[in-house]
Amino acid sequence: MAKIKDTAVEPFLDALAGSGATPGGGSAAAIIGAMGAALVSMVCNLTIGKKKYAEVEGEMKDVLTKAEALRLKLTGMIEDDVKAFDAVMAAYGMAKETDAEKVAREKAIQAALKQATDVPLRCCHAAREVIDLAAIASAKGNLNVISDAGVAVLAAYAALRSAALNVFTNARMITDKPFAEAKLKELNALLAGADSATEKAYGVVKGKLD
């Protein structure tokens, strides 16, 4: 079976809309974040080499490199989310007739839940980085495509908050409370200030379009 990242948009959307549990919100969050990173790259590519923007060319090249790395990372997370969810479902489907089976099943469930918490948390980290890169593109990118920088920051913010929902969902079912609390603390640090950073970048873009 082809990997989701290698399929066309319509088959992916059909799968997303279908009756299967995967791909789901986690995969959607990852692809939304990847789209945000791709738009940052586009703004950079249409800024680099333009005489009018020679002063920021070095910075735009750096942003482009980082955005492309994040796009690759987020695209990989589309499949990672499916695997993490499937692992949780497989663990819940394990036999639970004997005490030994119950112990093994619970151990497998907890390990899978930790994985299913880590994957969207990584997505949150990447999306938060895209927000910051989109803010730079919004402030310094080619004015002719500045609206695309605005779309990039909004996409990254949507990806961050969407992936965060999966972290919250899975962390509450983890019995290893120190682990869960550490992950939630990490997540809350990523969420802190993300809304204001997004609104600031959006305001910069809107101001240039007025």
C-alpha positions as CSV (number, residue, x, y, z in Angstrom):
1,M,0.0,0.0,0.0
2,A,1.3,3.4,-0.9
3,K,2.3,5.7,1.9
4,I,-0.2,8.5,2.5
5,K,2.4,11.2,1.8
6,D,2.8,9.7,-1.7
7,T,-0.9,9.8,-2.6
8,A,-2.8,12.5,-4.5
9,V,-4.9,15.0,-2.5
10,E,-8.3,13.6,-3.4
11,P,-7.6,10.0,-2.4
12,F,-6.2,11.3,0.9
13,L,-9.3,13.4,1.5
14,D,-11.5,10.4,0.6
15,A,-9.6,8.3,3.2
16,L,-9.9,11.1,5.7
17,A,-13.7,11.3,5.2
18,G,-14.2,7.5,5.2
19,S,-15.4,5.2,7.9
20,G,-11.8,4.1,8.9
21,A,-10.3,5.6,12.0
22,T,-7.1,6.4,10.1
23,P,-6.0,8.7,8.7
24,G,-7.6,11.1,11.2
25,G,-7.1,14.4,12.9
26,G,-3.4,13.7,13.7
27,S,-2.5,13.1,10.1
28,A,-4.6,16.2,9.1
29,A,-2.7,18.3,11.6
30,A,0.6,17.1,10.2
31,I,-0.3,17.9,6.6
32,I,-1.7,21.3,7.5
33,G,1.6,22.1,9.2
34,A,3.5,20.8,6.2
35,M,1.4,23.1,4.0
36,G,2.3,26.0,6.2
37,A,6.0,25.2,5.9
38,A,5.7,24.8,2.1
39,L,4.1,28.3,1.9
40,V,7.0,29.7,3.9
41,S,9.3,28.1,1.4
42,M,7.4,29.6,-1.5
43,V,7.6,33.1,-0.1
44,C,11.3,32.7,0.5
45,N,11.9,31.3,-3.1
46,L,10.1,34.3,-4.5
47,T,12.1,36.7,-2.4
48,I,15.6,35.3,-2.9
49,G,17.3,36.7,-6.0
50,K,15.2,39.8,-6.2
51,K,17.2,43.0,-6.2
52,K,14.6,44.8,-4.1
53,Y,15.1,42.2,-1.3
54,A,18.9,41.8,-1.5
55,E,19.2,43.1,2.1
56,V,17.3,40.1,3.5
57,E,18.4,37.5,1.1
58,G,20.8,35.8,3.6
59,E,18.0,35.6,6.2
60,M,15.5,34.3,3.6
61,K,17.9,31.5,2.6
62,D,18.2,30.5,6.2
63,V,14.4,30.5,6.6
64,L,14.0,28.5,3.5
65,T,16.4,25.8,4.7
66,K,14.6,25.5,8.0
67,A,11.2,25.5,6.4
68,E,12.1,22.7,4.0
69,A,13.5,20.6,6.9
70,L,10.2,21.2,8.8
71,R,8.1,20.3,5.7
72,L,9.9,17.0,5.4
73,K,9.6,16.3,9.1
74,L,5.8,17.1,9.2
75,T,5.2,15.1,6.1
76,G,6.7,12.1,7.8
77,M,4.4,12.6,10.8
78,I,1.4,11.9,8.6
79,E,2.3,8.3,8.5
80,D,3.7,8.3,12.1
81,D,0.3,9.3,13.4
82,V,-1.4,6.4,11.6
83,K,1.2,4.0,13.0
84,A,0.8,5.3,16.6
85,F,-3.0,5.0,16.5
86,D,-2.8,1.5,15.0
87,A,-0.5,0.5,17.8
88,V,-3.0,1.7,20.4
89,M,-5.8,-0.2,18.8
90,A,-3.7,-3.3,18.5
91,A,-2.8,-3.1,22.2
92,Y,-6.5,-2.8,23.1
93,G,-7.2,-5.8,21.0
94,M,-4.8,-8.1,22.9
95,A,-6.1,-11.1,24.8
96,K,-7.2,-10.5,28.4
97,E,-8.4,-13.8,29.6
98,T,-5.7,-14.7,32.1
99,D,-3.9,-12.4,34.7
100,A,-0.7,-12.6,32.7
101,E,-2.5,-11.6,29.5
102,K,-4.1,-8.7,31.3
103,V,-0.8,-7.5,32.6
104,A,0.8,-7.8,29.1
105,R,-2.1,-6.0,27.5
106,E,-2.0,-3.1,30.0
107,K,1.7,-2.8,29.5
108,A,1.3,-2.7,25.7
109,I,-1.5,-0.1,26.0
110,Q,0.5,2.2,28.1
111,A,3.6,1.9,25.8
112,A,1.4,2.7,22.8
113,L,-0.3,5.6,24.5
114,K,3.1,7.1,25.2
115,Q,4.0,6.8,21.6
116,A,0.6,8.3,20.6
117,T,1.4,11.2,22.9
118,D,5.0,11.8,21.6
119,V,4.0,11.8,17.9
120,P,1.5,14.8,18.0
121,L,3.8,16.5,20.5
122,R,6.6,16.4,17.9
123,C,4.1,17.8,15.4
124,C,3.4,20.7,17.9
125,H,7.1,21.4,18.1
126,A,7.5,21.6,14.4
127,A,4.3,23.6,13.9
128,R,5.5,26.1,16.5
129,E,8.7,26.5,14.6
130,V,6.8,27.1,11.3
131,I,4.8,29.9,13.1
132,D,8.1,31.7,13.8
133,L,9.4,31.2,10.3
134,A,6.2,32.4,8.8
135,A,6.4,35.5,11.0
136,I,9.8,36.3,9.4
137,A,8.4,35.7,6.0
138,S,5.5,38.0,6.8
139,A,7.7,40.8,7.9
140,K,10.4,40.5,5.2
141,G,9.1,38.5,2.3
142,N,8.2,39.6,-1.2
143,L,5.2,41.9,-1.0
144,N,3.7,40.2,-4.0
145,V,3.1,37.0,-2.1
146,I,2.8,38.3,1.4
147,S,-0.7,37.0,1.7
148,D,0.8,33.5,1.4
149,A,2.9,34.2,4.4
150,G,-0.3,35.0,6.3
151,V,-1.8,31.7,5.2
152,A,1.4,29.9,6.3
153,V,1.2,31.3,9.8
154,L,-2.5,30.5,10.2
155,A,-1.9,26.9,8.9
156,A,0.9,26.4,11.3
157,Y,-1.2,27.7,14.2
158,A,-4.1,25.4,13.2
159,A,-1.6,22.4,13.1
160,L,-0.3,23.3,16.5
161,R,-3.6,23.5,18.2
162,S,-5.0,20.5,16.3
163,A,-2.1,18.2,17.3
164,A,-2.3,19.5,20.8
165,L,-5.8,18.0,21.1
166,N,-4.3,14.5,20.5
167,V,-1.6,15.1,23.2
168,F,-4.3,16.1,25.7
169,T,-6.4,13.1,24.7
170,N,-3.7,10.5,25.1
171,A,-1.9,12.0,28.1
172,R,-5.0,11.7,30.3
173,M,-5.0,7.9,29.8
174,I,-1.4,7.4,30.7
175,T,-0.9,5.9,34.2
176,D,2.7,7.1,34.4
177,K,1.7,10.5,35.8
178,P,5.2,12.0,35.9
179,F,5.6,11.2,32.1
180,A,2.1,12.6,31.3
181,E,2.7,15.8,33.4
182,A,6.1,16.4,31.7
183,K,4.5,16.1,28.3
184,L,1.7,18.4,29.1
185,K,4.1,20.9,30.6
186,E,6.1,20.7,27.3
187,L,3.0,21.2,25.3
188,N,1.7,24.2,27.3
189,A,5.1,25.9,26.8
190,L,4.7,25.5,23.1
191,L,1.1,26.9,23.2
192,A,2.1,29.9,25.4
193,G,2.4,32.9,23.1
194,A,1.6,31.0,19.9
195,D,-1.7,32.8,19.6
196,S,-0.2,36.3,20.0
197,A,2.7,35.4,17.6
198,T,0.2,34.3,15.0
199,E,-2.0,37.3,15.4
200,K,1.0,39.6,15.2
201,A,2.2,38.0,12.0
202,Y,-1.4,38.1,10.6
203,G,-1.6,41.8,11.5
204,V,1.7,42.5,9.7
205,V,0.4,40.9,6.5
206,K,-3.0,42.6,6.8
207,G,-1.3,45.9,7.3
208,K,0.7,45.5,4.1
209,L,-2.4,44.6,2.2
210,D,-4.5,47.6,3.4
